[in-house]
Amino acid sequence: MKFTSVAITGAVLGLANASPIVKRAITDADILNYALTLEHLEATFYAEGLKNYTMQDFADAGLNGAAYANLQMIAGDEVTHVEFLTKALTAAGAKPVEQCTYAFPSTDAKSFLALGNVLEGVGVSAYLGAAASIMDDTYLTAAGSILTVEARHSAYLRAALGEAASPDPFDSPLDFNEVYTVASPFIVSCPSSNVMLPVKAFPSLTMTSTAAAMTGSKVQVTVGSGFDMSMNTKDLYAAFVTVTGPVWAPLSFMGNGKFSVTIPAGVAGQSYVVLTKGNSQATDDNIVAGPAIIEIGPMVGSMNDCGNKTTSS
């Protein structure tokens, strides 16, 4: 059984548009509401998936009954995260954001699992990236506690889909705008009463192929709406996000908004590549598109909850 975890996100990521950034310092309340926005999205995603697809649907997708029970527990965790963050914000005198209206492109149990896998990976990267900005030690500990649970969710889904559960010794942190760029295509609308978060979406960057890639191979990425097509492509670079800083990769312009990128050594698993102007840094000041999500590394075969390993086909 083979699934491509990033396949389901490719089309919707092309819908992310650049939006004006709110220029103000980010506060702990902003960060908690940012986290709550993601938890609302995940909680709704699992609720809709478990409503739309039965235990038999997941069995047909290659998962046993114990795996279905695990999905129910993951869904319960996300609801608890929503409740916890809502109470924390209220106790701090801040107004919690409410649930938005979402559009998830999964059409069957397989695509639901693939998208869930991607969302859990993004959740891990989002909490990891936000940690350095949290000032209050209590909030930092709480966010860290949620992060470790999201990482368990991610490892479980990766293993269930035949991917390495822990493909890299370090997870990759994503900054606020990078996460919002990935998440915003799933958000149709939000209540007008929700506070405006100081985030923006960069022009989208999508993988032309959704197949997993190997180190040293070439892949194609395509920029989306909002990208400045008049930009000098010789000034553009590809940067893979890692905890120790960007790993730069050769980038070639192919025309019509398409670029060829060579997968560098030092990145594995669910990875993120952005296009930057210049190659001295990869920050909000010089990211011009992305991130695109790409799975790097071989499939290892699916594993069900009973510990029986099956060969991927």
C-alpha positions as CSV (number, residue, x, y, z in Angstrom):
1,M,0.0,0.0,0.0
2,K,1.4,3.4,-1.0
3,F,0.2,6.9,-0.2
4,T,1.8,10.2,-1.2
5,S,1.3,12.4,1.8
6,V,1.7,15.7,0.0
7,A,-0.4,14.8,-3.0
8,I,-3.7,16.1,-1.7
9,T,-2.3,19.5,-0.8
10,G,-0.8,20.4,-4.2
11,A,-3.9,21.9,-5.9
12,V,-5.2,23.8,-2.9
13,L,-1.9,25.4,-2.1
14,G,-2.1,27.2,-5.4
15,L,-5.1,29.2,-4.0
16,A,-3.0,31.0,-1.3
17,N,-2.7,34.7,-2.1
18,A,-0.4,37.3,-0.7
19,S,-2.1,39.6,1.8
20,P,-1.0,42.8,3.6
21,I,0.9,42.0,6.8
22,V,-0.1,43.8,10.0
23,K,3.0,45.6,11.3
24,R,3.0,45.1,15.0
25,A,4.8,43.1,17.6
26,I,3.4,39.6,18.1
27,T,2.1,38.9,21.7
28,D,1.6,35.7,23.6
29,A,-2.2,36.2,23.0
30,D,-1.5,36.4,19.3
31,I,0.5,33.2,19.4
32,L,-2.2,31.4,21.4
33,N,-4.8,32.5,18.9
34,Y,-2.6,31.5,16.1
35,A,-2.3,28.0,17.7
36,L,-6.1,28.0,18.3
37,T,-6.7,28.8,14.6
38,L,-4.7,25.7,13.7
39,E,-6.3,23.5,16.3
40,H,-9.8,24.6,15.1
41,L,-8.8,23.6,11.6
42,E,-7.4,20.2,12.7
43,A,-10.4,19.5,15.0
44,T,-12.8,20.2,12.2
45,F,-10.8,18.2,9.7
46,Y,-11.0,15.0,11.9
47,A,-14.6,15.5,12.8
48,E,-15.6,15.8,9.2
49,G,-13.4,12.8,8.1
50,L,-14.7,10.5,10.8
51,K,-18.3,11.6,9.9
52,N,-17.8,11.0,6.2
53,Y,-15.7,7.8,6.2
54,T,-16.6,4.6,8.1
55,M,-14.4,2.0,9.8
56,Q,-14.8,-0.1,6.7
57,D,-13.6,2.7,4.5
58,F,-10.4,2.9,6.5
59,A,-10.1,-0.9,6.4
60,D,-10.4,-0.7,2.6
61,A,-7.6,1.9,2.8
62,G,-5.4,-0.7,4.6
63,L,-6.0,0.2,8.3
64,N,-7.4,-2.2,10.9
65,G,-9.9,-1.5,13.6
66,A,-7.3,-0.4,16.1
67,A,-6.0,2.2,13.7
68,Y,-9.6,3.5,13.3
69,A,-9.8,3.8,17.1
70,N,-6.5,5.7,17.1
71,L,-7.9,8.2,14.6
72,Q,-10.8,8.7,17.0
73,M,-8.3,9.4,19.8
74,I,-6.4,11.9,17.6
75,A,-9.7,13.7,16.9
76,G,-10.4,13.8,20.6
77,D,-6.9,15.3,21.3
78,E,-7.6,18.1,18.8
79,V,-10.9,19.0,20.4
80,T,-9.2,19.0,23.8
81,H,-6.5,21.3,22.4
82,V,-9.2,23.7,21.2
83,E,-10.9,23.7,24.6
84,F,-7.6,24.2,26.4
85,L,-6.4,27.2,24.3
86,T,-9.8,28.8,24.4
87,K,-9.8,28.7,28.2
88,A,-6.2,29.9,28.4
89,L,-7.0,32.9,26.3
90,T,-10.2,33.7,28.2
91,A,-8.4,33.5,31.5
92,A,-5.7,35.9,30.2
93,G,-8.4,38.4,29.2
94,A,-8.0,37.9,25.5
95,K,-10.7,37.0,23.1
96,P,-10.3,33.5,21.5
97,V,-10.8,33.2,17.8
98,E,-13.8,31.1,16.8
99,Q,-14.0,28.2,14.3
100,C,-13.9,29.2,10.7
101,T,-15.5,27.6,7.6
102,Y,-13.1,25.2,5.9
103,A,-12.8,23.3,2.6
104,F,-10.8,20.1,2.7
105,P,-10.1,18.4,-0.6
106,S,-10.1,14.8,0.6
107,T,-12.6,12.6,-1.3
108,D,-12.0,9.2,0.3
109,A,-10.4,7.6,3.3
110,K,-7.0,7.4,1.6
111,S,-6.8,11.1,0.7
112,F,-8.1,11.9,4.2
113,L,-5.2,10.1,5.8
114,A,-2.7,11.7,3.4
115,L,-4.0,15.2,4.2
116,G,-4.1,14.4,7.9
117,N,-0.5,13.3,7.8
118,V,0.5,16.6,6.1
119,L,-1.5,18.7,8.6
120,E,0.0,17.0,11.6
121,G,3.5,17.6,10.2
122,V,2.7,21.3,9.7
123,G,1.3,21.4,13.2
124,V,4.6,20.1,14.7
125,S,6.6,22.7,12.6
126,A,4.2,25.5,13.6
127,Y,4.5,24.9,17.4
128,L,8.2,24.4,17.1
129,G,8.6,27.7,15.1
130,A,6.4,29.7,17.5
131,A,8.2,28.5,20.7
132,A,11.0,31.1,20.6
133,S,8.4,33.9,20.5
134,I,6.5,32.9,23.6
135,M,7.4,35.1,26.6
136,D,5.4,33.5,29.4
137,D,6.9,30.3,30.7
138,T,3.5,28.8,31.5
139,Y,2.3,29.3,28.0
140,L,5.6,27.9,26.6
141,T,5.3,24.7,28.7
142,A,1.7,24.3,27.6
143,A,2.6,24.8,23.9
144,G,5.4,22.3,24.3
145,S,3.0,19.8,25.8
146,I,0.8,20.1,22.7
147,L,3.8,20.0,20.4
148,T,4.9,16.6,21.7
149,V,1.4,15.2,21.2
150,E,1.2,16.5,17.7
151,A,4.5,14.8,17.0
152,R,3.0,11.5,18.2
153,H,0.1,12.0,15.8
154,S,2.5,12.7,13.0
155,A,4.7,9.7,13.7
156,Y,1.6,7.4,13.9
157,L,0.1,8.6,10.6
158,R,3.5,8.5,8.8
159,A,4.0,4.9,9.9
160,A,0.4,4.0,8.9
161,L,1.0,5.4,5.4
162,G,4.3,3.6,4.9
163,E,6.6,6.5,5.6
164,A,9.4,6.5,8.1
165,A,7.9,7.5,11.4
166,S,10.9,9.6,12.4
167,P,12.8,10.3,9.2
168,D,15.1,13.0,10.5
169,P,16.8,13.6,13.9
170,F,15.3,17.1,14.0
171,D,12.0,18.6,13.1
172,S,11.8,21.7,10.9
173,P,10.4,24.9,12.4
174,L,8.1,27.1,10.4
175,D,7.5,30.8,11.0
176,F,4.1,32.3,11.4
177,N,3.7,33.5,7.8
178,E,5.1,30.2,6.4
179,V,2.5,28.2,8.3
180,Y,-0.3,30.6,7.3
181,T,0.7,30.2,3.7
182,V,0.2,26.5,4.0
183,A,-3.0,26.7,6.1
184,S,-4.9,29.5,4.4
185,P,-6.1,27.7,1.3
186,F,-8.2,25.4,3.6
187,I,-9.9,28.4,5.2
188,V,-13.0,29.6,3.3
189,S,-14.1,32.3,5.7
190,C,-13.9,33.3,9.4
191,P,-16.3,35.1,11.7
192,S,-15.9,38.9,11.4
193,S,-15.5,39.0,15.2
194,N,-12.2,37.1,15.1
195,V,-9.2,39.2,15.9
196,M,-6.8,39.9,13.0
197,L,-3.6,38.0,13.5
198,P,-0.3,39.6,12.4
199,V,0.3,37.1,9.6
200,K,0.3,37.0,5.8
201,A,0.4,34.4,3.1
202,F,3.3,34.4,0.7
203,P,2.7,33.6,-3.0
204,S,2.2,29.9,-3.2
205,L,4.8,27.4,-4.3
206,T,3.6,23.9,-5.3
207,M,5.3,20.7,-6.4
208,T,4.7,19.7,-10.0
209,S,5.0,16.1,-9.0
210,T,3.6,14.7,-5.7
211,A,5.8,11.7,-5.6
212,A,8.4,11.4,-2.8
213,A,11.8,12.6,-3.9
214,M,15.3,11.4,-3.1
215,T,18.5,13.3,-2.2
216,G,20.2,14.6,-5.4
217,S,17.1,14.2,-7.6
218,K,15.6,17.1,-9.4
219,V,12.0,18.2,-8.8
220,Q,9.9,21.0,-10.3
221,V,8.1,23.7,-8.3
222,T,5.6,26.3,-9.6
223,V,4.9,29.7,-8.2
224,G,1.3,30.9,-7.8
225,S,-0.8,34.0,-7.6
226,G,0.9,37.1,-6.2
227,F,4.4,36.1,-7.4
228,D,6.2,39.0,-9.1
229,M,6.9,37.5,-12.5
230,S,9.0,40.5,-13.4
231,M,11.6,39.6,-10.8
232,N,15.1,38.8,-12.0
233,T,15.2,35.0,-11.6
234,K,19.0,35.1,-11.3
235,D,18.5,36.7,-7.9
236,L,16.3,33.8,-6.7
237,Y,17.4,30.8,-4.6
238,A,15.8,27.7,-3.2
239,A,16.0,27.2,0.6
240,F,15.0,24.1,2.5
241,V,13.9,25.0,6.0
242,T,15.8,23.2,8.9
243,V,16.2,23.9,12.6
244,T,19.8,25.0,12.0
245,G,19.0,27.4,9.2
246,P,18.3,27.1,5.5
247,V,19.9,24.4,3.3
248,W,20.4,26.0,-0.1
249,A,19.7,24.1,-3.2
250,P,20.5,24.7,-6.9
251,L,17.6,26.4,-8.6
252,S,17.0,26.8,-12.4
253,F,14.2,28.8,-14.0
254,M,12.3,26.9,-16.7
255,G,9.8,29.5,-17.7
256,N,6.1,30.0,-17.1
257,G,6.6,30.2,-13.4
258,K,8.3,26.9,-13.1
259,F,11.7,26.1,-11.5
260,S,13.8,23.1,-11.2
261,V,15.3,22.3,-7.7
262,T,17.8,19.7,-6.8
263,I,17.1,18.0,-3.4
264,P,20.1,18.7,-1.1
265,A,21.6,16.5,1.5
266,G,20.6,17.1,5.0
267,V,16.8,17.2,4.6
268,A,14.4,14.2,5.0
269,G,10.8,13.4,5.7
270,Q,8.1,16.1,5.3
271,S,10.2,19.1,4.2
272,Y,9.6,22.7,3.2
273,V,11.2,24.7,0.4
274,V,10.9,28.4,-0.1
275,L,12.1,30.7,-2.8
276,T,14.2,33.7,-1.6
277,K,15.7,36.8,-3.0
278,G,19.3,36.4,-2.3
279,N,20.9,33.5,-0.4
280,S,22.0,35.2,2.9
281,Q,18.9,34.3,4.8
282,A,15.4,32.9,4.5
283,T,13.1,35.2,6.4
284,D,9.9,37.2,6.0
285,D,12.0,40.0,4.4
286,N,13.2,38.0,1.5
287,I,10.9,35.0,1.0
288,V,9.1,35.5,-2.3
289,A,7.2,32.2,-2.5
290,G,6.4,29.1,-0.5
291,P,6.7,27.0,1.4
292,A,6.1,24.0,-0.9
293,I,5.7,20.7,1.0
294,I,7.7,17.8,-0.3
295,E,8.3,14.3,1.1
296,I,12.0,13.3,0.9
297,G,13.1,9.7,1.4
298,P,11.9,6.2,0.5
299,M,8.7,4.5,1.6
300,V,9.4,1.9,4.2
301,G,6.1,-0.1,4.2
302,S,2.9,0.4,6.2
303,M,2.6,-0.8,9.7
304,N,-0.8,-1.3,11.5
305,D,-1.4,-0.8,15.2
306,C,-0.9,-4.5,16.0
307,G,2.7,-4.1,15.0
308,N,2.4,-6.3,11.9
309,K,4.4,-4.9,9.0
310,T,3.2,-5.2,5.5
311,T,5.1,-4.6,2.3
312,S,4.1,-1.5,0.3
313,S,3.0,-2.2,-3.2
